[in-house]
Amino acid sequence: MIRIENLAKTFGAKRAVDGVSFAVERGEVLGFLGPNGAGKSTTMRMITGFIPPTEGTVRVGAHDVVESPLQAKRLIGYLPEAAPSYPDMTVEGFLSFAADMRGLAGDTKKRAIGRVVERCFLASVIHQSIDTLSKGYRHRTCLAQALIHDPEVLILDEPTDGLDPNQKHEVRNLIRELGASKAIVFSTHILEEVDAACSRAIIIDRGKIVANGTPAELRAMSVFAGAVTLQASGADTETMTAKLAALDGVARVEAVDGALRAYPRDSSASGRLVRTVVELAAREGWQLDGLRTEEGQLDEVFRRITLPDTVKAPSR
Amino acid sequence: MSAGHMISTIARRELTSYFASPVAYVFLVIFLLLTGFFTFTAGAFFERGEASLASFFMWHPWLYLVLVPAVGMRLWSEERRAGTLELLFTLPIAPWQAILGKFLASWLFLAIALGLSFPVILTVNVLGEPDNGQILAGYLGSLLMAGAYLAVTCMTSAMTRNQVVSFILSVVILLFLILAGFTPVTDLLVRWASPAFVDTVAAFSVMTHFDGFQRGVIDSRDLLFFLSVIGFALFATGVILRNHRAG
């Protein structure tokens, strides 16, 4: 549904987005991650046709966003980062305006408004003027506007920003549910959301894509992925560390909070690692008090690939 | 979805937002008070002893100088400030339709304000036998002039997210458009510049082109002048907004 090729945007001398390519199909929820100023919002603004790209193409459905903007925009529902709305309007007036702009009328319009009001939990504030609403409600009013025409493509810029934990949960569920039948791109800072809602994630840094994969694939990039952590007694820590380090497939051993963590040499060694460790413990007569295989941590992956080189070098 | 549907949707929203705030009512009251004051007191309506609205229309270029920018200054600057510009330009609407829709809504608002000054017509008709055709031409000219002022304000409000800056910019531009043809100024110019030069400068002035309407003459050149100011300023608005989005 969304096909982006070599997208670039230059503001003065700064290259905010630098050669980004990816595609999102129907049924996919793409999480768009990256530090502040990485180019997430700029990319989304180019997809939705708000700002023209300096280079590259964006196709939404069968339409090029630059060449046939109106056809492309009809397919898109967009929640901008600041969730803007007209403060002097009531929630109902604003949604009615959005419906009119989308060409909905009569019963279809009434049903569409009813549907998004229910979906975004706005029923209690429907007749209130938007400037009297709290941030969470204003945010959801703008989200409702994006959903009003049941679009095939949803672009959501930080949809859970400023919501309380319950609302965050609801919105994540909503995204996952909608993702079954739509192509969705949403940006976030919150890494748990990638697990909670995405089928795929892209990490962007300084305008370039630095990682692209399923949440599990991204986690596997972590240095922790496949590491075995064990708590055992029966020998002193030095002996255990030495014996573990001597095992085939173990790169290094590290003491963590009274336990020992053995890192695999490479990803092919990680599958067998836990068995080798158990066999060693049995051979040496250690009593195992705890044993687990690490899954890898998204935040560690995120930090490692988005921090400048000078900062990340010593942490390895 | 036709262009007409999009334009009228935008215009309706804009017009509703005028009346949703006290600004509209404050403006209407002030506009009517000021026209009344200028016509009857400063314009010496009764002392003139003639059945015409000359003392009513002669103040309009000056009255609009302050009041029209006040109506139009928020048109685009507010969209920029609140971020709704991003919402508007990601909806399936062509930019010219949005520009025209917002302009027409504000123009209609000014037309309502102007229309509410109808008691002066009744007054002058009760007191004497005025040329109602001339009065109608005056109203038409006044409305066109308001439209031209508004289009200029539309343009300045697209330049900035700050309403005050937009107001001041448009007052300065409009002041130039008035003074270029204001008799005391042209009399001064003619002392050292050639009459052809003075005439060329004056041809850009709203005063020169509003003059005919006040006398009851609807000249196609005057019509064309106001319509082309509107057209040019709205086109410039489109260019400014496009450049703003392109960054």
Boltz contact constraints between the chains, C-beta under 6 A:
constraints:
  - contact:
      token1: [A, 11]
      token2: [B, 247]
      max_distance: 6.0
  - contact:
      token1: [A, 48]
      token2: [B, 90]
      max_distance: 6.0
  - contact:
      token1: [A, 50]
      token2: [B, 86]
      max_distance: 6.0
  - contact:
      token1: [A, 50]
      token2: [B, 89]
      max_distance: 6.0
  - contact:
      token1: [A, 50]
      token2: [B, 90]
      max_distance: 6.0
  - contact:
      token1: [A, 51]
      token2: [B, 245]
      max_distance: 6.0
  - contact:
      token1: [A, 52]
      token2: [B, 246]
      max_distance: 6.0
  - contact:
      token1: [A, 70]
      token2: [B, 92]
      max_distance: 6.0
  - contact:
      token1: [A, 73]
      token2: [B, 92]
      max_distance: 6.0
  - contact:
      token1: [A, 74]
      token2: [B, 92]
      max_distance: 6.0
  - contact:
      token1: [A, 78]
      token2: [B, 90]
      max_distance: 6.0
  - contact:
      token1: [A, 80]
      token2: [B, 86]
      max_distance: 6.0
  - contact:
      token1: [A, 82]
      token2: [B, 83]
      max_distance: 6.0
  - contact:
      token1: [A, 84]
      token2: [B, 82]
      max_distance: 6.0
  - contact:
      token1: [A, 84]
      token2: [B, 83]
      max_distance: 6.0
  - contact:
      token1: [A, 84]
      token2: [B, 84]
      max_distance: 6.0
  - contact:
      token1: [A, 84]
      token2: [B, 87]
      max_distance: 6.0
  - contact:
      token1: [A, 88]
      token2: [B, 17]
      max_distance: 6.0
  - contact:
      token1: [A, 88]
      token2: [B, 20]
      max_distance: 6.0
  - contact:
      token1: [A, 88]
      token2: [B, 21]
      max_distance: 6.0
  - contact:
      token1: [A, 97]
      token2: [B, 13]
      max_distance: 6.0
  - contact:
      token1: [A, 100]
      token2: [B, 9]
      max_distance: 6.0
  - contact:
      token1: [A, 101]
      token2: [B, 9]
      max_distance: 6.0
  - contact:
      token1: [A, 101]
      token2: [B, 91]
      max_distance: 6.0
  - contact:
      token1: [A, 103]
      token2: [B, 1]
      max_distance: 6.0
